[in-house]
Amino acid sequence: MAEHLGISYTGTIGVIVKAKLNGLIPSIKPFLKKLKQTDFRISTEIETEALRQARELPK
């Protein structure tokens, strides 16, 4: 719906990455770990890309 209305949006992982990049949290790893302990599903590829974007993995 947001896309249809021209409103930008960010998913859960994107919010966590932005928090890291804005200095609000020191690392996204604990948040990813906690999410994976719930019913939240994340592929290995998405997790790896999130870590890269958060500058927690080498390019």
mmCIF file of the N, C-alpha and C atoms, coordinates in Angstrom:
data_MODEL
# 
_entry.id   MODEL 
# 
loop_
_atom_site.group_PDB 
_atom_site.id 
_atom_site.type_symbol 
_atom_site.label_atom_id 
_atom_site.label_alt_id 
_atom_site.label_comp_id 
_atom_site.label_asym_id 
_atom_site.label_entity_id 
_atom_site.label_seq_id 
_atom_site.pdbx_PDB_ins_code 
_atom_site.Cartn_x 
_atom_site.Cartn_y 
_atom_site.Cartn_z 
_atom_site.occupancy 
_atom_site.B_iso_or_equiv 
_atom_site.pdbx_formal_charge 
_atom_site.auth_seq_id 
_atom_site.auth_comp_id 
_atom_site.auth_asym_id 
_atom_site.auth_atom_id 
_atom_site.pdbx_PDB_model_num 
ATOM 1   N N  . MET A 1 1  ? 0.821  -1.173  0.000  1.00 0.00 ? 1  MET A N  1 
ATOM 2   C CA . MET A 1 1  ? 0.000  0.000   0.000  1.00 0.00 ? 1  MET A CA 1 
ATOM 3   C C  . MET A 1 1  ? 0.876  1.252   0.000  1.00 0.00 ? 1  MET A C  1 
ATOM 4   N N  . ALA A 1 2  ? 1.921  1.245   0.831  1.00 0.00 ? 2  ALA A N  1 
ATOM 5   C CA . ALA A 1 2  ? 2.814  2.408   0.893  1.00 0.00 ? 2  ALA A CA 1 
ATOM 6   C C  . ALA A 1 2  ? 3.423  2.692   -0.476 1.00 0.00 ? 2  ALA A C  1 
ATOM 7   N N  . GLU A 1 3  ? 3.860  1.650   -1.157 1.00 0.00 ? 3  GLU A N  1 
ATOM 8   C CA . GLU A 1 3  ? 4.446  1.826   -2.482 1.00 0.00 ? 3  GLU A CA 1 
ATOM 9   C C  . GLU A 1 3  ? 3.418  2.418   -3.439 1.00 0.00 ? 3  GLU A C  1 
ATOM 10  N N  . HIS A 1 4  ? 2.214  1.920   -3.393 1.00 0.00 ? 4  HIS A N  1 
ATOM 11  C CA . HIS A 1 4  ? 1.136  2.422   -4.240 1.00 0.00 ? 4  HIS A CA 1 
ATOM 12  C C  . HIS A 1 4  ? 0.890  3.909   -3.995 1.00 0.00 ? 4  HIS A C  1 
ATOM 13  N N  . LEU A 1 5  ? 1.016  4.340   -2.748 1.00 0.00 ? 5  LEU A N  1 
ATOM 14  C CA . LEU A 1 5  ? 0.794  5.738   -2.387 1.00 0.00 ? 5  LEU A CA 1 
ATOM 15  C C  . LEU A 1 5  ? 2.041  6.609   -2.550 1.00 0.00 ? 5  LEU A C  1 
ATOM 16  N N  . GLY A 1 6  ? 3.160  5.984   -2.955 1.00 0.00 ? 6  GLY A N  1 
ATOM 17  C CA . GLY A 1 6  ? 4.391  6.743   -3.139 1.00 0.00 ? 6  GLY A CA 1 
ATOM 18  C C  . GLY A 1 6  ? 5.091  7.080   -1.835 1.00 0.00 ? 6  GLY A C  1 
ATOM 19  N N  . ILE A 1 7  ? 4.792  6.318   -0.797 1.00 0.00 ? 7  ILE A N  1 
ATOM 20  C CA . ILE A 1 7  ? 5.394  6.544   0.516  1.00 0.00 ? 7  ILE A CA 1 
ATOM 21  C C  . ILE A 1 7  ? 6.587  5.592   0.660  1.00 0.00 ? 7  ILE A C  1 
ATOM 22  N N  . SER A 1 8  ? 7.733  6.121   1.095  1.00 0.00 ? 8  SER A N  1 
ATOM 23  C CA . SER A 1 8  ? 8.874  5.240   1.284  1.00 0.00 ? 8  SER A CA 1 
ATOM 24  C C  . SER A 1 8  ? 8.670  4.412   2.552  1.00 0.00 ? 8  SER A C  1 
ATOM 25  N N  . TYR A 1 9  ? 9.274  3.235   2.552  1.00 0.00 ? 9  TYR A N  1 
ATOM 26  C CA . TYR A 1 9  ? 9.130  2.341   3.685  1.00 0.00 ? 9  TYR A CA 1 
ATOM 27  C C  . TYR A 1 9  ? 10.420 1.553   3.881  1.00 0.00 ? 9  TYR A C  1 
ATOM 28  N N  . THR A 1 10 ? 10.616 1.052   5.063  1.00 0.00 ? 10 THR A N  1 
ATOM 29  C CA . THR A 1 10 ? 11.785 0.245   5.400  1.00 0.00 ? 10 THR A CA 1 
ATOM 30  C C  . THR A 1 10 ? 11.325 -0.926  6.255  1.00 0.00 ? 10 THR A C  1 
ATOM 31  N N  . GLY A 1 11 ? 11.881 -2.072  5.982  1.00 0.00 ? 11 GLY A N  1 
ATOM 32  C CA . GLY A 1 11 ? 11.544 -3.255  6.767  1.00 0.00 ? 11 GLY A CA 1 
ATOM 33  C C  . GLY A 1 11 ? 12.319 -3.309  8.071  1.00 0.00 ? 11 GLY A C  1 
ATOM 34  N N  . THR A 1 12 ? 12.065 -4.338  8.828  1.00 0.00 ? 12 THR A N  1 
ATOM 35  C CA . THR A 1 12 ? 12.682 -4.510  10.141 1.00 0.00 ? 12 THR A CA 1 
ATOM 36  C C  . THR A 1 12 ? 14.201 -4.500  10.067 1.00 0.00 ? 12 THR A C  1 
ATOM 37  N N  . ILE A 1 13 ? 14.763 -5.266  9.158  1.00 0.00 ? 13 ILE A N  1 
ATOM 38  C CA . ILE A 1 13 ? 16.218 -5.345  9.034  1.00 0.00 ? 13 ILE A CA 1 
ATOM 39  C C  . ILE A 1 13 ? 16.786 -3.985  8.621  1.00 0.00 ? 13 ILE A C  1 
ATOM 40  N N  . GLY A 1 14 ? 16.094 -3.299  7.723  1.00 0.00 ? 14 GLY A N  1 
ATOM 41  C CA . GLY A 1 14 ? 16.534 -1.974  7.299  1.00 0.00 ? 14 GLY A CA 1 
ATOM 42  C C  . GLY A 1 14 ? 16.570 -0.977  8.438  1.00 0.00 ? 14 GLY A C  1 
ATOM 43  N N  . VAL A 1 15 ? 15.599 -1.048  9.322  1.00 0.00 ? 15 VAL A N  1 
ATOM 44  C CA . VAL A 1 15 ? 15.554 -0.156  10.488 1.00 0.00 ? 15 VAL A CA 1 
ATOM 45  C C  . VAL A 1 15 ? 16.747 -0.437  11.401 1.00 0.00 ? 15 VAL A C  1 
ATOM 46  N N  . ILE A 1 16 ? 17.064 -1.709  11.600 1.00 0.00 ? 16 ILE A N  1 
ATOM 47  C CA . ILE A 1 16 ? 18.194 -2.081  12.453 1.00 0.00 ? 16 ILE A CA 1 
ATOM 48  C C  . ILE A 1 16 ? 19.507 -1.600  11.839 1.00 0.00 ? 16 ILE A C  1 
ATOM 49  N N  . VAL A 1 17 ? 19.669 -1.785  10.534 1.00 0.00 ? 17 VAL A N  1 
ATOM 50  C CA . VAL A 1 17 ? 20.883 -1.319  9.850  1.00 0.00 ? 17 VAL A CA 1 
ATOM 51  C C  . VAL A 1 17 ? 21.000 0.196   9.969  1.00 0.00 ? 17 VAL A C  1 
ATOM 52  N N  . LYS A 1 18 ? 19.917 0.922   9.749  1.00 0.00 ? 18 LYS A N  1 
ATOM 53  C CA . LYS A 1 18 ? 19.952 2.390   9.866  1.00 0.00 ? 18 LYS A CA 1 
ATOM 54  C C  . LYS A 1 18 ? 20.306 2.829   11.284 1.00 0.00 ? 18 LYS A C  1 
ATOM 55  N N  . ALA A 1 19 ? 19.815 2.102   12.280 1.00 0.00 ? 19 ALA A N  1 
ATOM 56  C CA . ALA A 1 19 ? 20.143 2.433   13.668 1.00 0.00 ? 19 ALA A CA 1 
ATOM 57  C C  . ALA A 1 19 ? 21.649 2.311   13.892 1.00 0.00 ? 19 ALA A C  1 
ATOM 58  N N  . LYS A 1 20 ? 22.250 1.270   13.336 1.00 0.00 ? 20 LYS A N  1 
ATOM 59  C CA . LYS A 1 20 ? 23.705 1.084   13.466 1.00 0.00 ? 20 LYS A CA 1 
ATOM 60  C C  . LYS A 1 20 ? 24.448 2.202   12.751 1.00 0.00 ? 20 LYS A C  1 
ATOM 61  N N  . LEU A 1 21 ? 24.057 2.504   11.521 1.00 0.00 ? 21 LEU A N  1 
ATOM 62  C CA . LEU A 1 21 ? 24.747 3.518   10.734 1.00 0.00 ? 21 LEU A CA 1 
ATOM 63  C C  . LEU A 1 21 ? 24.599 4.916   11.328 1.00 0.00 ? 21 LEU A C  1 
ATOM 64  N N  . ASN A 1 22 ? 23.524 5.140   12.065 1.00 0.00 ? 22 ASN A N  1 
ATOM 65  C CA . ASN A 1 22 ? 23.303 6.434   12.716 1.00 0.00 ? 22 ASN A CA 1 
ATOM 66  C C  . ASN A 1 22 ? 23.862 6.482   14.135 1.00 0.00 ? 22 ASN A C  1 
ATOM 67  N N  . GLY A 1 23 ? 24.568 5.432   14.537 1.00 0.00 ? 23 GLY A N  1 
ATOM 68  C CA . GLY A 1 23 ? 25.220 5.413   15.837 1.00 0.00 ? 23 GLY A CA 1 
ATOM 69  C C  . GLY A 1 23 ? 24.308 5.166   17.022 1.00 0.00 ? 23 GLY A C  1 
ATOM 70  N N  . LEU A 1 24 ? 23.106 4.671   16.772 1.00 0.00 ? 24 LEU A N  1 
ATOM 71  C CA . LEU A 1 24 ? 22.171 4.415   17.858 1.00 0.00 ? 24 LEU A CA 1 
ATOM 72  C C  . LEU A 1 24 ? 22.434 3.080   18.553 1.00 0.00 ? 24 LEU A C  1 
ATOM 73  N N  . ILE A 1 25 ? 23.019 2.151   17.827 1.00 0.00 ? 25 ILE A N  1 
ATOM 74  C CA . ILE A 1 25 ? 23.382 0.857   18.396 1.00 0.00 ? 25 ILE A CA 1 
ATOM 75  C C  . ILE A 1 25 ? 24.803 0.525   17.923 1.00 0.00 ? 25 ILE A C  1 
ATOM 76  N N  . PRO A 1 26 ? 25.568 -0.218  18.726 1.00 0.00 ? 26 PRO A N  1 
ATOM 77  C CA . PRO A 1 26 ? 26.944 -0.522  18.334 1.00 0.00 ? 26 PRO A CA 1 
ATOM 78  C C  . PRO A 1 26 ? 27.069 -1.656  17.312 1.00 0.00 ? 26 PRO A C  1 
ATOM 79  N N  . SER A 1 27 ? 26.074 -2.548  17.255 1.00 0.00 ? 27 SER A N  1 
ATOM 80  C CA . SER A 1 27 ? 26.141 -3.705  16.365 1.00 0.00 ? 27 SER A CA 1 
ATOM 81  C C  . SER A 1 27 ? 24.737 -4.216  16.078 1.00 0.00 ? 27 SER A C  1 
ATOM 82  N N  . ILE A 1 28 ? 24.549 -4.749  14.871 1.00 0.00 ? 28 ILE A N  1 
ATOM 83  C CA . ILE A 1 28 ? 23.249 -5.337  14.543 1.00 0.00 ? 28 ILE A CA 1 
ATOM 84  C C  . ILE A 1 28 ? 23.193 -6.819  14.907 1.00 0.00 ? 28 ILE A C  1 
ATOM 85  N N  . LYS A 1 29 ? 24.343 -7.422  15.168 1.00 0.00 ? 29 LYS A N  1 
ATOM 86  C CA . LYS A 1 29 ? 24.393 -8.868  15.418 1.00 0.00 ? 29 LYS A CA 1 
ATOM 87  C C  . LYS A 1 29 ? 23.481 -9.326  16.554 1.00 0.00 ? 29 LYS A C  1 
ATOM 88  N N  . PRO A 1 30 ? 23.471 -8.650  17.717 1.00 0.00 ? 30 PRO A N  1 
ATOM 89  C CA . PRO A 1 30 ? 22.580 -9.118  18.782 1.00 0.00 ? 30 PRO A CA 1 
ATOM 90  C C  . PRO A 1 30 ? 21.102 -9.028  18.405 1.00 0.00 ? 30 PRO A C  1 
ATOM 91  N N  . PHE A 1 31 ? 20.753 -8.033  17.605 1.00 0.00 ? 31 PHE A N  1 
ATOM 92  C CA . PHE A 1 31 ? 19.362 -7.872  17.179 1.00 0.00 ? 31 PHE A CA 1 
ATOM 93  C C  . PHE A 1 31 ? 18.973 -8.963  16.191 1.00 0.00 ? 31 PHE A C  1 
ATOM 94  N N  . LEU A 1 32 ? 19.876 -9.300  15.272 1.00 0.00 ? 32 LEU A N  1 
ATOM 95  C CA . LEU A 1 32 ? 19.602 -10.390 14.335 1.00 0.00 ? 32 LEU A CA 1 
ATOM 96  C C  . LEU A 1 32 ? 19.460 -11.715 15.092 1.00 0.00 ? 32 LEU A C  1 
ATOM 97  N N  . LYS A 1 33 ? 20.323 -11.932 16.065 1.00 0.00 ? 33 LYS A N  1 
ATOM 98  C CA . LYS A 1 33 ? 20.257 -13.155 16.859 1.00 0.00 ? 33 LYS A CA 1 
ATOM 99  C C  . LYS A 1 33 ? 18.914 -13.261 17.579 1.00 0.00 ? 33 LYS A C  1 
ATOM 100 N N  . LYS A 1 34 ? 18.483 -12.162 18.181 1.00 0.00 ? 34 LYS A N  1 
ATOM 101 C CA . LYS A 1 34 ? 17.217 -12.142 18.916 1.00 0.00 ? 34 LYS A CA 1 
ATOM 102 C C  . LYS A 1 34 ? 16.038 -12.388 17.959 1.00 0.00 ? 34 LYS A C  1 
ATOM 103 N N  . LEU A 1 35 ? 16.071 -11.755 16.792 1.00 0.00 ? 35 LEU A N  1 
ATOM 104 C CA . LEU A 1 35 ? 15.003 -11.963 15.811 1.00 0.00 ? 35 LEU A CA 1 
ATOM 105 C C  . LEU A 1 35 ? 14.906 -13.429 15.397 1.00 0.00 ? 35 LEU A C  1 
ATOM 106 N N  . LYS A 1 36 ? 16.066 -14.066 15.197 1.00 0.00 ? 36 LYS A N  1 
ATOM 107 C CA . LYS A 1 36 ? 16.073 -15.458 14.758 1.00 0.00 ? 36 LYS A CA 1 
ATOM 108 C C  . LYS A 1 36 ? 15.566 -16.408 15.834 1.00 0.00 ? 36 LYS A C  1 
ATOM 109 N N  . GLN A 1 37 ? 15.505 -15.955 17.086 1.00 0.00 ? 37 GLN A N  1 
ATOM 110 C CA . GLN A 1 37 ? 14.969 -16.787 18.162 1.00 0.00 ? 37 GLN A CA 1 
ATOM 111 C C  . GLN A 1 37 ? 13.440 -16.736 18.199 1.00 0.00 ? 37 GLN A C  1 
ATOM 112 N N  . THR A 1 38 ? 12.857 -15.891 17.356 1.00 0.00 ? 38 THR A N  1 
ATOM 113 C CA . THR A 1 38 ? 11.400 -15.780 17.269 1.00 0.00 ? 38 THR A CA 1 
ATOM 114 C C  . THR A 1 38 ? 10.942 -16.455 15.977 1.00 0.00 ? 38 THR A C  1 
ATOM 115 N N  . ASP A 1 39 ? 9.728  -16.177 15.561 1.00 0.00 ? 39 ASP A N  1 
ATOM 116 C CA . ASP A 1 39 ? 9.212  -16.717 14.296 1.00 0.00 ? 39 ASP A CA 1 
ATOM 117 C C  . ASP A 1 39 ? 9.664  -15.904 13.087 1.00 0.00 ? 39 ASP A C  1 
ATOM 118 N N  . PHE A 1 40 ? 10.473 -14.872 13.306 1.00 0.00 ? 40 PHE A N  1 
ATOM 119 C CA . PHE A 1 40 ? 10.969 -14.024 12.213 1.00 0.00 ? 40 PHE A CA 1 
ATOM 120 C C  . PHE A 1 40 ? 11.886 -14.856 11.327 1.00 0.00 ? 40 PHE A C  1 
ATOM 121 N N  . ARG A 1 41 ? 11.657 -14.799 10.037 1.00 0.00 ? 41 ARG A N  1 
ATOM 122 C CA . ARG A 1 41 ? 12.471 -15.569 9.097  1.00 0.00 ? 41 ARG A CA 1 
ATOM 123 C C  . ARG A 1 41 ? 13.348 -14.628 8.295  1.00 0.00 ? 41 ARG A C  1 
ATOM 124 N N  . ILE A 1 42 ? 14.620 -14.993 8.191  1.00 0.00 ? 42 ILE A N  1 
ATOM 125 C CA . ILE A 1 42 ? 15.582 -14.203 7.416  1.00 0.00 ? 42 ILE A CA 1 
ATOM 126 C C  . ILE A 1 42 ? 16.532 -15.174 6.722  1.00 0.00 ? 42 ILE A C  1 
ATOM 127 N N  . SER A 1 43 ? 16.726 -14.965 5.443  1.00 0.00 ? 43 SER A N  1 
ATOM 128 C CA . SER A 1 43 ? 17.631 -15.845 4.705  1.00 0.00 ? 43 SER A CA 1 
ATOM 129 C C  . SER A 1 43 ? 19.075 -15.490 5.034  1.00 0.00 ? 43 SER A C  1 
ATOM 130 N N  . THR A 1 44 ? 19.950 -16.439 4.785  1.00 0.00 ? 44 THR A N  1 
ATOM 131 C CA . THR A 1 44 ? 21.379 -16.212 4.993  1.00 0.00 ? 44 THR A CA 1 
ATOM 132 C C  . THR A 1 44 ? 21.867 -15.066 4.124  1.00 0.00 ? 44 THR A C  1 
ATOM 133 N N  . GLU A 1 45 ? 21.351 -14.979 2.912  1.00 0.00 ? 45 GLU A N  1 
ATOM 134 C CA . GLU A 1 45 ? 21.761 -13.927 1.986  1.00 0.00 ? 45 GLU A CA 1 
ATOM 135 C C  . GLU A 1 45 ? 21.370 -12.546 2.510  1.00 0.00 ? 45 GLU A C  1 
ATOM 136 N N  . ILE A 1 46 ? 20.156 -12.424 3.026  1.00 0.00 ? 46 ILE A N  1 
ATOM 137 C CA . ILE A 1 46 ? 19.696 -11.141 3.565  1.00 0.00 ? 46 ILE A CA 1 
ATOM 138 C C  . ILE A 1 46 ? 20.496 -10.770 4.809  1.00 0.00 ? 46 ILE A C  1 
ATOM 139 N N  . GLU A 1 47 ? 20.744 -11.746 5.661  1.00 0.00 ? 47 GLU A N  1 
ATOM 140 C CA . GLU A 1 47 ? 21.532 -11.483 6.872  1.00 0.00 ? 47 GLU A CA 1 
ATOM 141 C C  . GLU A 1 47 ? 22.941 -11.021 6.509  1.00 0.00 ? 47 GLU A C  1 
ATOM 142 N N  . THR A 1 48 ? 23.565 -11.693 5.556  1.00 0.00 ? 48 THR A N  1 
ATOM 143 C CA . THR A 1 48 ? 24.908 -11.315 5.114  1.00 0.00 ? 48 THR A CA 1 
ATOM 144 C C  . THR A 1 48 ? 24.922 -9.910  4.535  1.00 0.00 ? 48 THR A C  1 
ATOM 145 N N  . GLU A 1 49 ? 23.937 -9.593  3.722  1.00 0.00 ? 49 GLU A N  1 
ATOM 146 C CA . GLU A 1 49 ? 23.860 -8.253  3.119  1.00 0.00 ? 49 GLU A CA 1 
ATOM 147 C C  . GLU A 1 49 ? 23.632 -7.192  4.187  1.00 0.00 ? 49 GLU A C  1 
ATOM 148 N N  . ALA A 1 50 ? 22.807 -7.486  5.164  1.00 0.00 ? 50 ALA A N  1 
ATOM 149 C CA . ALA A 1 50 ? 22.567 -6.537  6.256  1.00 0.00 ? 50 ALA A CA 1 
ATOM 150 C C  . ALA A 1 50 ? 23.865 -6.280  7.024  1.00 0.00 ? 50 ALA A C  1 
ATOM 151 N N  . LEU A 1 51 ? 24.608 -7.331  7.312  1.00 0.00 ? 51 LEU A N  1 
ATOM 152 C CA . LEU A 1 51 ? 25.891 -7.179  8.004  1.00 0.00 ? 51 LEU A CA 1 
ATOM 153 C C  . LEU A 1 51 ? 26.878 -6.356  7.174  1.00 0.00 ? 51 LEU A C  1 
ATOM 154 N N  . ARG A 1 52 ? 26.874 -6.572  5.864  1.00 0.00 ? 52 ARG A N  1 
ATOM 155 C CA . ARG A 1 52 ? 27.736 -5.771  4.976  1.00 0.00 ? 52 ARG A CA 1 
ATOM 156 C C  . ARG A 1 52 ? 27.338 -4.300  5.008  1.00 0.00 ? 52 ARG A C  1 
ATOM 157 N N  . GLN A 1 53 ? 26.043 -4.042  4.864  1.00 0.00 ? 53 GLN A N  1 
ATOM 158 C CA . GLN A 1 53 ? 25.572 -2.656  4.866  1.00 0.00 ? 53 GLN A CA 1 
ATOM 159 C C  . GLN A 1 53 ? 25.816 -1.973  6.197  1.00 0.00 ? 53 GLN A C  1 
ATOM 160 N N  . ALA A 1 54 ? 25.798 -2.749  7.275  1.00 0.00 ? 54 ALA A N  1 
ATOM 161 C CA . ALA A 1 54 ? 26.055 -2.190  8.611  1.00 0.00 ? 54 ALA A CA 1 
ATOM 162 C C  . ALA A 1 54 ? 27.559 -2.092  8.885  1.00 0.00 ? 54 ALA A C  1 
ATOM 163 N N  . ARG A 1 55 ? 28.357 -2.460  7.881  1.00 0.00 ? 55 ARG A N  1 
ATOM 164 C CA . ARG A 1 55 ? 29.820 -2.413  7.982  1.00 0.00 ? 55 ARG A CA 1 
ATOM 165 C C  . ARG A 1 55 ? 30.356 -3.353  9.067  1.00 0.00 ? 55 ARG A C  1 
ATOM 166 N N  . GLU A 1 56 ? 29.715 -4.512  9.175  1.00 0.00 ? 56 GLU A N  1 
ATOM 167 C CA . GLU A 1 56 ? 30.162 -5.510  10.139 1.00 0.00 ? 56 GLU A CA 1 
ATOM 168 C C  . GLU A 1 56 ? 30.766 -6.726  9.460  1.00 0.00 ? 56 GLU A C  1 
ATOM 169 N N  . LEU A 1 57 ? 30.857 -6.672  8.130  1.00 0.00 ? 57 LEU A N  1 
ATOM 170 C CA . LEU A 1 57 ? 31.542 -7.703  7.336  1.00 0.00 ? 57 LEU A CA 1 
ATOM 171 C C  . LEU A 1 57 ? 32.394 -6.992  6.295  1.00 0.00 ? 57 LEU A C  1 
ATOM 172 N N  . PRO A 1 58 ? 33.454 -7.628  5.871  1.00 0.00 ? 58 PRO A N  1 
ATOM 173 C CA . PRO A 1 58 ? 34.248 -7.026  4.778  1.00 0.00 ? 58 PRO A CA 1 
ATOM 174 C C  . PRO A 1 58 ? 33.444 -6.989  3.491  1.00 0.00 ? 58 PRO A C  1 
ATOM 175 N N  . LYS A 1 59 ? 33.729 -6.022  2.664  1.00 0.00 ? 59 LYS A N  1 
ATOM 176 C CA . LYS A 1 59 ? 33.034 -5.886  1.368  1.00 0.00 ? 59 LYS A CA 1 
ATOM 177 C C  . LYS A 1 59 ? 33.454 -6.980  0.485  1.00 0.00 ? 59 LYS A C  1 
# 
